[in-house]
Amino acid sequence: MWEAVVPTALVIAVLCVVICMQPDQSRKMPGDTFAFIPKNLGAGCPWFNLFLTGLDLLFIFSRHGNVKFGAKDEAPAFSNGKWISMMFCAGVAGAAMF
């Protein structure tokens, strides 16, 4: 567990220090990034999203969509309703961030 936590915490700490040291550039960077994508990629973004959605559907409805993680006789940690609720909350939180 610590193999994942420590590097992640270090990256977050470094980013916080950089943001605190360069607040003006830190405020400007997200806007520049979001302006770059439609300007340089144009109509490619929606097509790429459509391709990824199709790829998701392909995986979901193929034989790979039934892959079970964990032991064969182990019950799922969360019900389908709880998973849907978590995905909805993550989507709302992500949308609220931007």
N, C-alpha and C positions, 0 to 999 in steps of 0.2 A: 504494500500500500504506500509506504513512504517513498518508493521509487517514483511514483507519480505525483505525490503531493509536494515534495520538496522542489523539484524543477519548476512546477507550475507556480508555486509561491514565489520563487526567485524571479521568474519572468514577470509576474504581476508587480512585484516590488520594484524591479528595474523600470518597468513602464510607468509606475507611479512617480518615481524619482524624475524620469525624463519629462513627464507631463508637468510636474511642479517646477522644473527648471526652465521649461520653454512653454509657458502657458499660451502665448499668442500663436505660435506655430501649431500647438496642439489643438486650438480652437479652429484653425484654418484647415487642417488636414482632412477631417471628414468631409467638409464641403468640396474640397478639391477632388477627393476620391470619388464622391458621388457625381461630380460634374464630368470626370474623366470617362466613366463607364458609358453613359449614353452618347457622349460626343465621339468617342473612338470606336465603340463597339456597335453602336446604332441598333439596327433591327436584329443583330445577332443575339442580343440578350434574351428577348422573348422566345426566339427559336431554340436557344440552348435550354431554357427552362422547360419548353415543351418537350424537347428530346429527353431531358432528365425525368420528367413526369412519365413519359412513355416507358423509359427504362425501369422506373419504379414499378409500374403496372406489370411489365413483363416479369420482373422478379417476383412480385406478389402472387401472380396467377400461374407461375410455372412450378415445377417441382421444388424449387428453392424456397418458395413461399411457406412451406410447411416445416422448415428447419426449426427444431426445438433446442433451445439452449438449456444446459443443465442435465441432470440425470433423467433417464427415460420415464421413471416413475415419480418424478418430483412435480409437485403442483406449482403452477405459476405464482410468482411473488405478488402480482397485481392482476385484478380482473380486467376484462376488456373495457368496462366503463371507467375504471380508474386510469387506464392508459389513455383513453380518449380525453379524459379530463386533464391529465398532465400535458398532453400534446397541445390542447387548447390553451392552457395557461402559459405554456412556453411560447406559443405563437402570439398571444396577446402581449406578453412581456417583451418579446422581441420587437413587436410593432410599436410599443410604447417607448422603447429606447430610441427609435428613429422617428 
